[in-house]
Amino acid sequence: MRSGEEDEAPGQEAAEPAVAQEAGEPTAVLEAVEPTAKPRRRLLRRVLIAGGIGIAGLIGMFGVVWAMTPIPDTTQALATAQGSLFYYRDGKTVLATQGVNRKNVPLSKVPAVVKDAVIAAENRTFYQDTGVSLTGTARAMWSTFTGQQIQGGSTITQQMVRNYYSGLSQERSVIRKLKEIMISLKVDRSKSKDWVLEQYLNTIYFGRGAHGVQAASLAYFNKDVSKLGAAEGAYLAAVIQQPTRFADPKGADLEAVKARWQAVVSGMTETKVLTSAQAAGLVFPTLVKQKAPLSLGGQKGYMLAQVRAELNRLGYSDEDINQGGLKVTTTFDRKLMGLAEEAVKTVLPDDTPKKVRTGLAAVDPATGEVVAFYGGRDYNATEWNNAFDAKVQAGSTFKAYALAAALENGFDLWTRVDGNSPMHIASATIPNSGDASYGSVDLVQATRSSVNTAFVDLGQKVGLAKVARAAEAAGIPADQLTQHQAAPTFPLGVASVSAVQQASAYGTFAADGIHHDAHVIRSITDVRGHTRQITAPGKRAFSAETTADTSFALQQVVQGGTGTAARLYDRPAAGKTGTTDESAAVWFTGYVPQLSVAVNMFRDDNKAVTVPGYGALYGGTLPAQIWKYFMSAAMDGKPVEEFPPPTDYQTMWSSPNTPSDQNNQNGDGENPDSWDSPSPFPTPTDTPETPDSPPPTEGDGQGNQDNPGTGTDTSNPDPPTPAEPEAPDPTTTEVNF
């Protein structure tokens, strides 16, 4: 066995060297390279470890940034801002827009072909991606690092996030870009694609001042977005890239936008929205003429200025108006606004001096709504509103308040007062026009002939404080009366008023003694759809008997007194002329039961109102003619409404024993059969009208500049700016003026 073992052993020994020999060569090679390979392996391990740590760190950092970058709770102010729409009183006809030109629309209203055009132009994978384009983001990041203007590649979601949410500015920075990416990813996870697209289409700027697709559709094609076709949708999609350049393209810009439009159409074929045949059949659309920014010229400027001022008084800021998307229905009647301007321009001679200003205001007596006015030749030329801002002496139109005060305090139409001229009260000497004496006259004759001394006498009998209270009850602000009411000449109209105030105050007589404050807004609807109705509740100013008698006396002015130029041939009208000292201001204010209108004329420099061919004016000339022109057309086709009869008509005129010296100044013995029969009072014969009496040559004793004849400087610059009225409580839904 040992020999066998010995035999085995040598075999083994013999075999080992062979194995060693076979393995020896590579072993030697390994030993030769080992000093170089080991450091490399260690380096590779370190790189892998470092890479893993880096990736883990990035993941961790991403998680931290993800957690620390929530979707903002608020949107950018201008992203959702909508300008306000102003309507005429019908609530349908647009008067103007103010502020940001945007009207948000639901995605369902946008045609599919328009949505598809935008997607083809801006982000063809919109419905498949995660809200972020990695390649586009990389290009944008590189552009940010290097400062190169490399085209971005932001998705629709990223664009929407950047323009929609607050906290994301437009500057180029890595931090801002990272925030944009994080928010875009989160929005894509939490919001539907349709929601994102809807916000995008309502947010993006399209040029021509149009924010959002609805405003753009109107700006470029004068169509509601729902009526756009493929060619038009492709144009709006093309505009997004360069909205300013492509807003009104000409020359090279037109060629550029046509190329861009064609690229969008080609993209629509690639996304299978259009077939090749459909794309080939599209024609580059025709754009409507670009409108200039909203012009505040003409009467529109005056209207908007008054509406904005009233909105401010109601508690709405300029930001609310410009960005709040309000829908404001005004009180202005479009037809009557045009008619007011037409009346002034038609009646006034072409050579009327430019320094002569004319104001007209028309008020609905039943509501206090200003339905029309004439503010001046052009708002762009002067923002001063002749109907609202300008306050000039009322002249004899103020006598109506003295008459109402007397009737309200126990006097009647047959009360007799002293109409002789001149009249001396304290240091004041008061004459009638032409120093004519009328003797003892009743209140109807005193009103019809506008007898100065008769109304001064009446004011002394009634009490000037009561005259002031009557004017205030009718709607004239107390602060415009206080400084004058102690003067004997107070009933003659030394206080200054505006055309709107006069139309509103006379409207109180038309409304049977119920006064409604003048206002220019009917309703306000906010973006949430809540509507705030604006009304002026009626306040009893005078008894119905007082206003019936006042209207009866004022009808005599139009039928046969100083205001016959205002006579309407199809219906009764009541009114009063007014002429201040040396014709510095001339008026006619009058009404029918449905409408009250005041017309005044004055000069910037407070000099006499003179017009070639007329000389120095008085209220019964051009102001009465303008009033008649406007009122005749305004009431054309409207039902004829009668005034109520005077209260003691039956007792004073149906009795056969009525004394002739009080009731029939002519002594003709004729009694009317009804209240609207010819006046029982004397009417002028067919002779030229006598201008209504000017205010006295003597002042009110207070040295007030508004009162001519005081010996003080009566020249005034532009009429003073009216005081701001107090704003009503904005928390109420129904607003009382």
C-alpha atoms as one frame of an Amber mdcrd trajectory, in Angstrom:
protein
   0.000   0.000   0.000   2.787   2.254   0.674   4.147   1.768  -2.740   0.729
   2.596  -4.100   0.640   5.620  -1.984   4.005   6.523  -3.217   2.759   6.031
  -6.721  -0.188   8.272  -5.990   1.870  10.914  -4.392   4.206  11.495  -7.228
   1.246  11.701  -9.483  -0.174  14.372  -7.367   3.046  16.130  -7.121   3.455
  15.848 -10.810   0.020  17.290 -11.332   0.352  20.316  -9.072   3.213  21.896
 -10.945   1.171  21.544 -14.108  -1.750  23.413 -12.546   0.549  25.934 -11.098
   2.165  26.317 -14.397  -1.111  26.859 -16.116  -2.190  29.357 -13.566   1.158
  30.861 -13.134   1.033  33.178 -16.082  -2.154  35.029 -15.172  -1.139  35.155
 -11.600   1.994  36.880 -12.604  -0.022  39.327 -14.725  -2.385  40.130 -11.850
   0.497  40.691  -9.549   1.937  42.989 -12.170  -1.233  45.244 -12.474  -2.534
  45.102  -8.895  -0.819  48.289  -7.754  -2.819  50.315 -10.430  -6.229  48.528
 -10.342  -6.860  48.797  -6.595  -6.885  52.637  -6.485  -9.191  52.673  -9.455
 -11.629  50.327  -7.803 -11.514  52.395  -4.661 -12.161  55.557  -6.702 -15.062
  53.899  -8.474 -16.541  52.792  -5.187 -16.155  56.285  -3.798 -17.774  57.817
  -6.887 -20.662  55.422  -6.655 -21.079  56.083  -2.979 -20.858  59.819  -3.475
 -23.304  59.615  -6.366 -25.701  57.612  -4.265 -25.400  60.087  -1.449 -25.889
  62.932  -3.930 -28.943  61.323  -5.419 -30.295  60.627  -1.971 -29.537  64.208
  -1.048 -31.272  65.497  -4.136 -34.240  63.306  -3.407 -34.229  64.534   0.150
 -33.822  68.122  -0.987 -36.623  67.640  -3.513 -38.769  66.316  -0.708 -37.948
  69.298   1.469 -38.590  71.780  -1.343 -41.753  69.893  -2.232 -42.957  70.111
   1.334 -41.975  73.753   1.688 -43.569  74.933  -1.572 -47.337  74.785  -1.197
 -49.755  75.919  -3.860 -50.326  79.616  -3.055 -53.631  80.482  -1.451 -54.029
  83.693  -3.406 -53.872  84.691  -7.024 -52.088  87.669  -8.498 -54.285  90.733
  -8.461 -54.090  91.291 -12.195 -54.431  87.605 -13.049 -58.120  87.526 -12.277
 -58.862  91.255 -12.423 -61.782  92.174 -14.612 -62.702  95.677 -15.674 -66.127
  97.045 -14.900 -68.892  97.317 -17.454 -71.187 100.326 -17.470 -74.619 100.066
 -19.028 -77.325 102.528 -19.950 -80.505 102.295 -17.903 -81.839  99.355 -19.955
 -79.111  97.169 -18.430 -78.207  95.798 -21.870 -76.663  98.576 -23.932 -73.011
  99.040 -22.978 -72.049 102.601 -22.206 -68.340 101.936 -21.614 -65.788  99.724
 -19.903 -63.274 100.783 -17.301 -60.088  99.095 -16.073 -58.684  95.695 -17.043
 -60.229  94.365 -20.235 -61.054  90.818 -19.213 -64.241  88.791 -19.087 -63.765
  85.311 -17.643 -65.629  82.508 -19.404 -66.033  78.821 -18.556 -64.036  76.366
 -20.664 -67.267  74.910 -21.986 -67.922  78.168 -23.818 -64.623  78.003 -25.712
 -64.922  76.010 -28.977 -62.831  72.830 -29.085 -61.013  74.056 -32.190 -59.817
  77.149 -30.299 -58.576  75.088 -27.346 -56.854  72.687 -29.703 -55.174  75.539
 -31.560 -53.698  76.884 -28.312 -52.510  73.419 -27.298 -50.941  72.838 -30.721
 -49.118  76.161 -30.472 -48.031  76.096 -26.845 -47.940  72.555 -25.424 -48.915
  69.580 -27.596 -48.472  67.070 -24.757 -50.612  69.111 -22.383 -53.094  66.339
 -21.650 -50.328  63.711 -21.242 -47.515  65.481 -19.356 -47.116  66.006 -15.613
 -47.360  69.763 -15.876 -43.613  70.236 -16.396 -41.382  69.809 -19.423 -37.971
  68.505 -18.291 -36.218  69.415 -21.538 -37.872  72.790 -21.671 -37.050  73.422
 -18.037 -33.425  72.437 -18.632 -33.218  74.894 -21.512 -34.789  77.595 -19.381
 -32.413  76.877 -16.479 -29.420  77.009 -18.820 -30.749  80.257 -20.239 -30.988
  81.633 -16.718 -27.429  80.560 -15.833 -25.867  81.852 -19.028 -28.066  84.836
 -19.687 -28.732  83.625 -23.213 -32.162  84.169 -24.728 -32.853  80.529 -25.478
 -36.509  79.715 -26.173 -38.059  78.281 -23.040 -40.403  75.388 -23.267 -42.684
  76.016 -20.343 -45.845  73.978 -20.442 -49.300  75.520 -20.341 -49.420  74.522
 -16.683 -46.172  76.342 -15.944 -47.312  79.440 -17.813 -50.595  79.413 -15.953
 -48.860  79.000 -12.587 -46.442  81.821 -13.333 -49.210  84.239 -14.338 -51.949
  83.095 -11.986 -50.572  82.547  -8.503 -49.181  85.197  -6.192 -45.587  84.914
  -4.971 -44.177  84.085  -8.404 -42.589  87.104  -9.984 -41.545  87.340 -13.614
 -37.821  87.853 -13.020 -35.351  85.232 -14.298 -33.922  83.365 -11.314 -33.229
  79.751 -10.388 -35.220  79.991  -7.155 -38.266  81.341  -8.958 -37.966  78.602
 -11.579 -37.760  75.876  -8.925 -40.835  77.251  -7.188 -42.648  77.332 -10.517
 -41.738  73.674 -11.166 -42.845  72.524  -7.714 -46.149  74.361  -7.881 -46.782
  73.179 -11.435 -46.241  69.558 -10.394 -48.574  69.975  -7.446 -51.230  71.719
  -9.505 -51.090  68.927 -12.070 -51.641  66.391  -9.294 -54.433  68.296  -7.544
 -56.300  70.003 -10.378 -57.864  68.711 -13.558 -56.323  69.533 -16.905 -59.515
  71.307 -17.922 -59.306  73.557 -14.854 -55.722  74.456 -15.717 -56.622  75.222
 -19.336 -59.586  77.347 -18.302 -57.449  79.479 -15.980 -54.784  79.759 -18.655
 -57.194  80.934 -21.347 -58.727  83.495 -18.994 -55.347  84.736 -17.742 -53.074
  84.996 -20.764 -52.553  88.371 -22.466 -53.451  88.491 -26.154 -52.543  92.052
 -27.083 -54.889  94.910 -27.969 -55.368  95.401 -24.246 -57.257  92.106 -24.087
 -56.689  89.806 -21.135 -58.237  86.395 -21.639 -59.713  84.687 -24.661 -63.150
  86.327 -24.470 -61.765  89.855 -24.496 -59.366  88.843 -27.266 -62.170  87.437
 -29.381 -64.024  90.733 -29.156 -60.884  92.813 -29.701 -59.721  90.969 -32.841
 -62.953  89.722 -34.405 -65.781  91.523 -32.585 -67.297  88.130 -31.800 -68.163
  86.224 -28.698 -65.551  83.501 -28.217 -68.193  80.814 -28.668 -68.554  81.847
 -32.323 -64.891  81.566 -33.344 -63.773  79.158 -36.045 -60.511  77.287 -36.650
 -58.758  80.093 -38.572 -59.612  82.653 -35.912 -58.653  80.312 -33.098 -55.312
  79.677 -34.778 -54.702  83.422 -34.977 -55.328  83.926 -31.267 -52.999  81.013
 -30.541 -50.358  82.601 -32.763 -50.678  85.956 -30.993 -49.754  84.502 -27.590
 -46.088  84.322 -28.591 -45.738  88.052 -29.395 -48.961  89.841 -28.406 -47.718
  93.386 -28.823 -46.118  92.808 -32.216 -49.067  90.885 -33.611 -51.830  93.111
 -32.197 -52.122  95.250 -35.336 -49.575  93.785 -37.756 -48.430  95.579 -40.880
 -45.561  95.021 -43.303 -42.921  92.650 -41.903 -44.991  92.062 -38.785 -47.921
  90.929 -40.908 -45.718  88.479 -42.786 -44.341  87.199 -39.478 -47.752  86.607
 -37.968 -48.960  84.880 -41.130 -46.004  82.503 -40.866 -46.744  81.908 -37.209
 -50.426  81.336 -37.988 -49.485  78.783 -40.652 -47.207  77.035 -38.157 -50.113
  76.759 -35.724 -52.374  75.350 -38.449 -49.673  72.805 -39.359 -49.405  71.885
 -35.705 -53.137  71.266 -35.637 -52.771  68.770 -38.462 -49.913  67.037 -36.644
 -52.063  66.689 -33.528 -54.890  65.332 -35.720 -57.196  68.230 -34.890 -57.514
  69.118 -38.552 -57.170  67.010 -41.629 -54.786  68.173 -44.325 -57.762  69.105
 -46.467 -59.338  71.149 -43.683 -56.062  72.926 -42.995 -55.597  73.717 -46.664
 -59.056  75.246 -46.799 -58.412  77.742 -43.997 -57.975  81.392 -44.943 -55.975
  83.847 -42.901 -58.659  85.727 -40.935 -59.546  89.385 -41.333 -59.048  91.417
 -38.187 -61.435  94.163 -37.157 -59.936  97.609 -36.847 -58.099  98.044 -33.589
 -60.037 100.335 -31.307 -58.286 103.180 -29.611 -58.233 103.096 -25.815 -61.566
 104.087 -24.357 -62.173 107.698 -25.238 -63.664 109.847 -22.543 -64.650 112.467
 -25.077 -68.073 113.955 -25.656 -70.831 113.220 -23.171 -69.507 109.741 -22.276
 -66.675 111.260 -20.317 -69.110 113.326 -18.273 -71.312 110.282 -17.664 -68.472
 108.058 -16.507 -67.063 110.762 -14.263 -70.403 111.102 -12.467 -70.883 107.348
 -12.150 -67.362 106.804 -10.791 -67.852 109.623  -8.297 -71.094 108.051  -7.095
 -69.448 104.631  -6.835 -66.732 106.195  -4.664 -69.405 107.729  -2.430 -71.022
 104.321  -2.128 -67.762 102.858  -0.816 -66.215 101.417  -3.989 -62.530 102.190
  -4.493 -60.881 102.882  -7.824 -59.334  99.396  -7.588 -62.823  97.923  -7.216
 -63.903  99.776 -10.341 -60.840  99.003 -12.469 -60.255  95.409 -11.395 -63.396
  94.209  -9.640 -65.472  93.175 -12.653 -68.486  95.225 -11.599 -71.555  95.538
 -13.793 -72.998  98.972 -13.226 -76.374  99.907 -14.643 -76.663 103.673 -14.804
 -79.795 105.808 -14.846 -78.922 107.354 -18.217 -81.277 106.830 -21.132 -79.224
 106.526 -24.320 -81.834 108.201 -26.511 -82.412 111.071 -24.095 -78.677 111.648
 -23.623 -78.353 112.120 -27.359 -81.438 114.303 -27.386 -80.030 116.580 -24.665
 -76.942 117.281 -26.759 -79.058 117.701 -29.875 -81.362 120.213 -28.172 -78.494
 122.415 -27.058 -76.603 122.307 -30.349 -79.709 122.780 -32.486 -81.187 125.732
 -30.610 -78.009 127.668 -29.892 -76.814 129.799 -32.815 -73.572 128.673 -34.431
 -71.851 131.880 -33.401 -72.618 131.490 -29.710 -69.437 132.557 -27.873 -67.369
 129.663 -26.552 -67.285 131.261 -23.128 -71.037 130.768 -22.876 -71.779 127.480
 -21.149 -75.036 125.552 -21.211 -76.211 122.898 -18.792 -79.246 120.641 -19.041
 -80.484 118.014 -16.602 -83.513 115.729 -16.796 -84.737 113.855 -13.720 -87.466
 111.255 -13.294 -89.667 112.715 -10.517 -90.874 109.281  -9.440 -87.378 107.950
  -8.655 -84.845 110.795  -8.647 -82.929 109.105 -11.452 -81.004 111.446 -13.734
 -82.106 110.122 -17.104 -80.190 112.631 -19.213 -77.991 115.700 -19.065 -75.753
 117.904 -21.156 -72.425 118.477 -19.448 -70.582 120.569 -22.027 -69.119 120.461
 -25.506 -66.477 117.809 -24.844 -65.119 116.136 -21.718 -61.654 116.026 -23.278
 -61.726 119.807 -23.643 -62.924 120.473 -20.102 -63.918 118.054 -17.351 -66.096
 120.679 -15.693 -69.694 119.462 -15.917 -72.181 122.255 -16.633 -75.091 120.196
 -15.331 -73.570 118.767 -12.143 -70.537 120.814 -11.138 -71.481 124.336 -12.146
 -73.478 126.193  -9.518 -74.805 129.587 -10.543 -77.413 131.889  -9.060 -80.918
 130.465  -9.420 -82.530 133.809 -10.188 -86.310 133.785 -10.314 -86.521 129.993
 -10.608 -85.993 130.098  -6.828 -89.356 131.840  -6.395 -91.095 128.483  -6.683
 -89.700 127.528  -3.257 -90.920 130.759  -1.703 -94.342 130.046  -3.184 -94.333
 126.478  -1.816 -93.226 127.729   1.599 -96.155 130.133   1.709 -98.688 127.511
   0.611 -97.290 125.010   3.103 -97.692 127.540   5.912-101.312 128.562   5.600
-101.268 130.970   2.656-103.213 130.274  -0.531-103.021 131.224  -4.183-105.317
 134.163  -3.602-103.097 135.703  -0.958-102.267 139.252  -2.014 -98.815 140.781
  -1.776 -97.253 144.125  -2.644 -96.090 144.276  -6.250 -95.133 147.953  -6.357
 -91.619 149.048  -7.309 -89.253 149.868  -5.801 -89.491 148.300  -2.367 -87.299
 149.403   0.530 -86.394 146.926   3.263 -83.708 147.954   5.697 -80.828 149.167
   3.539 -81.953 147.241   0.453 -83.822 148.801  -2.443 -85.586 146.188  -4.553
 -86.990 147.105  -7.996 -89.060 145.160 -10.474 -87.933 144.679 -14.047 -88.178
 148.054 -15.728 -89.241 149.417 -12.330 -92.807 148.404 -13.201 -95.385 148.516
 -10.400 -98.118 145.880 -10.271 -99.980 147.085  -7.205-101.555 144.444  -4.971
-101.282 141.066  -6.697-102.191 137.517  -5.775 -99.603 134.753  -5.798-100.611
 133.407  -9.202-100.116 136.771 -10.901 -96.930 137.371  -8.943 -95.570 134.032
 -10.182 -96.738 134.406 -13.770 -95.198 137.848 -14.160 -92.222 137.087 -11.906
 -92.777 140.168  -9.739 -89.697 140.712  -7.587 -91.224 142.970  -4.967 -94.184
 140.649  -4.522 -91.887 137.753  -3.615 -89.743 139.858  -1.328 -92.940 140.897
   0.441 -94.056 137.248   0.549 -90.733 136.202   2.053 -91.169 138.766   4.827
 -94.682 137.524   5.532 -93.813 133.808   5.513 -90.379 134.074   7.091 -87.105
 133.579   5.266 -86.175 130.571   7.411 -89.301 128.806   6.158 -88.382 129.643
   2.567 -84.965 128.074   3.183 -86.566 124.980   4.713 -88.847 124.621   1.694
 -85.911 124.811  -0.710 -84.004 122.274   1.373 -87.006 119.938   1.530 -87.199
 120.113  -2.262 -83.573 118.978  -2.500 -81.340 122.071  -2.432 -78.467 121.406
   0.026 -78.637 123.528   3.170 -75.018 124.671   2.903 -75.871 126.437  -0.361
 -78.672 128.367   1.353 -77.440 129.307   4.808 -75.210 132.208   3.826 -78.053
 133.923   1.938 -81.249 133.182   3.844 -81.129 136.243   6.117 -81.209 138.636
   3.153 -84.548 140.156   2.072 -83.645 139.245  -1.505 -83.315 135.553  -0.623
 -86.595 134.583  -2.396 -85.256 136.132  -5.607 -82.614 133.449  -6.117 -79.307
 134.853  -4.868 -78.269 131.328  -3.810 -76.333 129.254  -6.333 -77.579 125.853
  -7.525 -76.791 123.336 -10.256 -79.041 122.224 -13.094 -79.317 118.731 -11.593
 -80.322 120.163  -8.231 -82.987 122.337  -9.842 -84.400 119.513 -11.964 -84.500
 117.277  -8.900 -86.130 119.947  -6.728 -88.805 120.833  -9.284 -89.385 117.106
  -9.654 -90.714 117.245  -6.092 -93.625 119.386  -7.345 -94.202 116.959 -10.217
 -94.296 114.021  -7.778 -97.076 115.484  -5.603 -94.668 116.657  -2.913 -92.514
 113.517  -2.626 -88.804 114.167  -3.069 -86.309 111.590  -4.343 -82.633 112.534
  -4.233 -80.955 112.694  -7.628 -78.656 109.778  -8.449 -77.006 108.217 -11.511
 -76.759 104.476 -10.666 -79.605 101.949 -10.705 -77.756  98.788  -9.688 -74.308
  97.272  -9.132 -73.572  93.570  -9.675 -70.281  92.124  -8.439 -68.334  89.176
  -9.877 -70.157  86.785  -7.557 -73.462  87.798  -9.054 -74.739  89.716  -6.044
 -76.767  92.719  -7.141 -77.052  95.856  -5.065 -80.068  97.945  -5.972 -79.612
 101.694  -5.691 -82.761 103.652  -4.886 -83.689 106.994  -3.408 -86.736 106.418
  -1.186 -89.309 109.147  -1.343 -89.521 111.713   1.435 -92.576 113.889   1.933
 -91.469 117.473   1.336 -94.807 119.203   0.791 -98.426 118.278   1.043-100.212
 117.227  -2.119-102.335 120.360  -1.833 -99.241 122.582  -1.763 -97.740 121.010
  -4.868-101.061 121.078  -6.725-101.340 124.819  -6.121 -97.644 125.406  -6.925
 -98.004 123.520 -10.203-101.123 125.520 -11.045 -99.273 128.814 -10.595 -96.253
 127.576 -12.558 -98.510 126.471 -15.406 -99.610 130.079 -15.796 -95.982 131.068
 -16.406 -95.878 128.736 -19.432 -99.398 129.432 -20.662 -99.274 133.212 -20.569
 -96.371 134.532 -18.534 -92.636 134.928 -18.964 -92.147 131.326 -20.109 -94.460
 131.002 -23.098 -91.512 129.989 -25.291 -91.569 126.668 -23.427 -95.254 125.957
 -24.083 -95.974 122.386 -25.216 -98.836 122.000 -27.646 -99.853 118.456 -26.730
 -99.825 118.574 -22.930 -99.767 120.924 -19.936 -96.414 121.998 -18.541 -95.326
 123.970 -15.494 -92.130 125.963 -15.145 -90.343 129.143 -14.222 -87.914 131.466
 -15.930 -84.925 132.924 -14.147 -82.592 135.789 -14.994 -79.952 137.121 -12.625
 -78.533 140.617 -12.453 -77.156 141.700 -15.827 -77.952 138.237 -17.252 -74.968
 136.608 -15.561 -77.056 133.414 -15.465 -80.326 132.608 -17.235 -82.623 129.666
 -16.534 -85.717 127.805 -17.462 -86.776 124.996 -15.159 -89.997 123.111 -15.746
 -91.773 119.797 -15.695 -94.585 117.584 -16.811 -95.820 114.915 -14.393 -93.373
 112.331 -15.827 -90.202 114.408 -16.244 -88.466 117.439 -14.724 -85.877 119.385
 -16.749 -83.652 122.348 -15.936 -81.677 124.397 -18.472 -79.184 127.089 -17.548
 -76.741 129.318 -19.416 -73.839 131.234 -17.899 -70.273 132.317 -18.579 -66.955
 131.257 -17.065 -66.164 134.850 -16.177 -69.613 135.659 -14.710 -70.205 138.348
 -17.329 -73.522 138.850 -19.098 -74.665 135.949 -21.244 -74.989 137.499 -24.685
 -75.572 135.787 -28.007 -75.477 137.461 -31.425 -78.983 138.193 -32.589 -80.356
 138.000 -29.031 -78.203 140.384 -27.068 -78.254 139.820 -23.316 -80.355 136.748
 -22.676 -83.108 136.127 -20.172 -84.688 132.866 -19.108 -87.665 133.097 -21.446
 -85.511 133.063 -24.585 -82.902 130.425 -25.453 -83.129 128.430 -22.175 -86.904
 128.054 -22.614 -86.454 127.124 -26.272 -83.884 124.449 -25.439 -86.208 123.107
 -22.744 -89.099 122.929 -25.203 -87.009 121.201 -27.879 -85.857 118.549 -25.431
 -89.170 118.030 -23.641 -91.234 117.864 -26.846 -89.063 115.094 -28.280 -88.640
 113.298 -24.944 -92.405 113.100 -24.404 -93.296 112.302 -28.005 -95.575 109.283
 -27.949 -95.826 109.298 -24.165 -99.294 109.480 -22.585-100.556 112.912 -21.648
-100.851 113.240 -17.885-102.711 116.100 -16.279-101.703 118.023 -13.189-104.020
 117.845 -10.180-106.404 120.820  -9.913-105.652 123.553  -7.395-107.108 122.785
  -3.998-109.611 125.596  -3.802-110.543 125.609  -7.451-114.046 124.343  -6.676
-114.702 126.742  -3.844-113.167 129.776  -5.522-114.331 129.323  -9.103-117.593
 127.356  -9.138-119.453 129.789  -6.858-121.458 132.514  -8.589-120.681 134.828
  -5.690-116.903 134.777  -6.211-115.515 138.294  -5.730-114.162 139.584  -9.011
-111.360 141.651  -7.499-109.589 138.545  -6.216-110.494 136.000  -8.812-110.735
 137.822 -12.091-108.295 140.639 -12.456-109.708 141.557 -15.852-113.215 141.767
 -14.436-114.548 139.859 -17.452-116.784 137.712 -15.268-115.758 134.476 -17.002
-115.321 131.381 -14.899-113.661 128.251 -16.292-115.552 124.995 -16.432-112.569
 122.874 -15.433-109.120 123.334 -14.003-107.375 123.091 -17.368-109.593 125.658
 -19.035-108.011 128.967 -20.025-106.554 130.671 -17.008-108.897 132.982 -15.093
-105.950 135.294 -14.622-105.005 137.960 -17.147-102.636 136.920 -19.882-100.415
 139.222 -21.891-101.612 140.399 -25.244 -99.616 139.603 -28.366 -96.803 141.943
 -27.458 -93.137 141.109 -26.942 -92.542 139.228 -23.709 -91.192 141.136 -20.760
 -88.054 139.550 -19.356 -88.529 138.252 -15.892 -87.365 140.557 -13.182 -83.666
 140.693 -12.387 -82.435 140.473  -8.813 -82.191 143.822  -7.062 -79.481 146.369
  -7.553 -78.933 146.392  -3.828 -77.257 143.447  -2.203 -78.191 141.226   0.674
 -76.162 143.274   3.097 -73.674 140.487   3.631 -71.182 141.413   0.958 -71.472
 137.957  -0.584 -69.833 137.592  -3.978 -72.665 135.421  -5.242 -75.036 138.377
  -4.904 -74.742 141.040  -7.599 -75.123 144.628  -6.662 -73.447 144.506  -3.254
 -70.657 146.748  -4.293 -68.180 143.879  -4.054 -66.316 142.213  -6.878 -68.821
 139.848  -8.457 -66.515 138.379 -11.064 -65.918 134.711 -10.520 -63.393 132.348
 -12.094 -64.508 128.904 -13.165 -67.360 127.881 -10.876 -66.023 126.473  -7.608
 -65.589 122.771  -7.173 -68.644 121.354  -5.389 -68.171 119.849  -1.970 -68.060
 116.069  -1.825 -71.333 114.679  -0.461 -71.078 112.238   2.376 -70.907 108.604
   1.330 -73.877 106.458   2.372 -73.274 103.398   4.471 -71.757 100.893   1.996
 -72.857  97.894   4.025 -76.494  98.225   3.047 -77.847  96.469   0.015 -80.357
  99.185  -0.800 -78.834 102.619  -0.800 -80.748 105.748   0.121 -79.656 109.021
  -1.404
